[in-house]
Each structure stands twice: as structure tokens, then as C-alpha cells.
């Protein structure tokens, strides 16, 4: 006889941050709900996604209520910083630098995900969520408008769970999207990441480097070490994120069309170190550092999304719904938007009429598909063409950051958590900003390609430093955006004219089924 399924209102697949936060928000709104989380790991390991930015910082602090916990257990993030070099760069002090001059003024953190994920999941347990762990979902039967069933495997065998709604928070595994054939790779953005946790990285703000490069140390009035430091190269960049306790998360992301990873029998960790130490800043910081044994990782083809993100009974959140690129740390912002809207959809679905549910499902699919496509098209398409040039990044970063503060960070600051139900570029009012951001990013990419043709790409990468006072999510940032626009227009007049009448278009966004890509 087949055992009767155990019944819940909601079953969540995956118990890390996206799943735990979804469970916590559901129970916070309706404590009587029967919610189960199926988590495959017995304990969370470290994972990428350690840097928050301002929107995800708001979600973690003001929505989930984790500010005190984060201040006690994690590091306060001090913005972003970029380091450049060329053949003339001799040392860290000579490296081109872009970053803040003072401390950051909006809350964000460098987080050890294993600690944060565990805390959120345990708070969900305390709120009444049933945690099934270690347990693995083997098969999900999706029935639009009906009961969903999830077959899980535990140490004692297999059993079936039944629920009106399933939330897929399985991250890069994308369990539901792959099972149902919704998974689409973004073939127009072929990037790969190689990363590890490191010990022995030099203290950016310590006495050793200050004694060796006193003018360099004095130039920054804030703290360099707890920023997300980026080493920049032609077609690649590397992150350097400190974690509480002394370890660093350090990894490289590269465009497969521009960079070929060093082949050979040498262990991956050694090749990663050699790659980083070819950069003058990397050589100084990582020369004596070593990757943690067993914690070196590789992931190819980072960009993808699900063609279907919600049905009447199933909804995808976080990385299970899509991922674009780790540059600027947008993944946790995407998590904040999807979790906010998904829990709202589920709560309405458990209480509303069928017509209302259908409308909510259609809106979820429409808004998040539009957000993903436009977020990629405006901000990330061809970005790796210009990331290695100090002058182009200095202009592009100021424009990107200023518009992020004015158009996105300002919304939850002014309107509260309600703003998190409106993902980036999903509203009709975002049409003009989308087109403007897309335009200047295309222009910077075109100028980068022209600089390569002329042999001038990266010529300003050494001996230059641009330290900013910082942006705020209010009208004071308008002036800084206008200054950045002035720098861009001056560059157009000086050299951009060479590409004004040249046909140099990139192909349109292609999202193809995984099976077709493999074939």
C-alpha cells in the first residue's frame, strides 16, 4: 500500500538563505501555516555570494531583522574598490585605484554564508517551520491549481509530501526548472568562475604595507580591507572578500571569449594563485597566501534563467529563478526581490480566488523575465570588453553606482519593504533609465574595442587614483552622476567619434534550452 502523503500548505526546496527567508516571511505573516523546508545538507558549507550591497543589506537588516546578528558575527562592508595594472606597473602603490575615500554610509556586510544561512533557517524553525534535514527532493509533481507532491529521500527511506504550493530555493541546482525543461542558458554571456577561500592574505590596512607604501596608505582615509576589492584585467576580474575570522574569499571571473584559463596538470589552486599573482596588486597581497585545502571551486557558464518562474502552485526564488553575473554582487538583490514577491504570491494564493492567483502568477513571470532580460541587456552585455581599462571603468562605475543609488536604493529607503516587490527594470517608468544605461555601456564597450585596435587599451592603468566621497540615495547624487556624464561626453569628443559611424553591434540576447545547448 502507498503511504498517505504528509500534508503541508507550503513545501520549500532548499534551506539556505532564499529558502529560509521565504519560510520565515510566510510564518511571520500567517503563523498558522504548515510549512516544511527540505534541505539536503546536514550542515551548510561555505558558498559564494558573500558580499551584500545596499538593497540586499536593507532586506537582511530591515526586513528579516538581522542587523544585530550581522553586526555581531559578520564584517561591515566598506563599498567596492578596483585595482588596475599594465606593463609599466611595478607595485601595489603604482596600481590604478578606484574606490571610496571615506567609510561607506549605507549598511552592507561581508558575510560568511554558512553562518548566515544557518541563522535564518533556525529562526524559521523557531517560528514553527518543519525542517527535514538531511533530505533530498527526488521528484516534484507540479499540478497547476491543485496539490503539488514532492518525493523526498531521507536516511530512513523515501516518503511523499503534499502541499498547495512549492517554493524552489535550490540555487544553482535549479531543480524544478531543469526537471520541467524551463532552464535556459544565457549563451550571450559565457563566463566562468574559479574561486577558493584563502589564508595568509596581507592586511590591506596593516603596518607592513603602510611602511612599504606610506603615500599609498595615506591616500585612503577609510578602510580598504573590508571593501570588496576587485583586481581588474582584460576580459576578467577577481574579487577579494574578507570573512570574519581572517579567511578571504578570492576568485576570478572571466569571459570565455577573451580569456583562456591556463591548462595543464598543475592543481587548480596553484593555477588560480599564479593567475592572481600576475596582477601587481595580487602579487603583493597573495604572494604568501595559500588556498584552503578542499575549498577550490570551478563553475562554467554562470548566466542562465528559468523561462517559467511561477505556476499556480510553484514559484522559483533566488538563483533557482536565474543568475546573471557576480560583478556588483546582484545575486542577493535578486534574492531579495524574488523572495518578497514569491511569499506575497503564495500568501495570496492560499487565500484568494482562482482569478486573482492567475493574475499574480502572470505578473510574477512577466516582471521577473523582464527584469532579468533588461538587467542583463543594460548592465552586463559586453561589459567584459571594458572592465580592464582604468579610465573606462572610472566613468562606467560612477554612472552605474550613481544611478543604482538614485533609482533603486532610494526606493526601499523612501517607501520601505513595499519597494522590494518591484524588481529592477520591471516598471514602465524604468524604460528611459534602461535605455540610457544600455546606451552608455554600449558606448564604453565600443571605445574599449577601438582602444584595443589602436593599442591604447589600459594605458592609464598605472599611477592613477580616483577616490570618491561616496553616493547617497537622495538628490545629492544627481551632481555626481552629472559629473560622470561630463567625463563620458568629454571622452566621446576626444576619441569616441572614431566609432560613431561604425557598425559594431552585439548579437541579441539568446536564452536556449540546456538540452539544445548540449547538443
Beta strands, then each sheet from edge to edge (+ up, - down):
strand 1: 6-13
strand 2: 35-39
strand 3: 75-76
strand 4: 80-84
strand 5: 96-100
strand 6: 109-110
strand 7: 130-133
strand 8: 136-141
strand 9: 148-154
strand 10: 157-168
strand 11: 183-186
strand 12: 191-199
strand 13: 228-233
strand 14: 236-242
strand 15: 248-255
strand 16: 290-300
strand 17: 304-306
strand 18: 310-311
strand 19: 314-316
strand 20: 322-323
strand 21: 465-468
strand 22: 511-513
sheet 1: 7+ 2+ 1+ 10+ 9- 8+
sheet 2: 7+ 2+ 1+ 10+ 19+ 18-
sheet 3: 3+ 6-
sheet 4: 16+ 12- 15+ 14- 13+ 4+ 5- 21-
sheet 5: 20+ 17- 11+ 22-
end
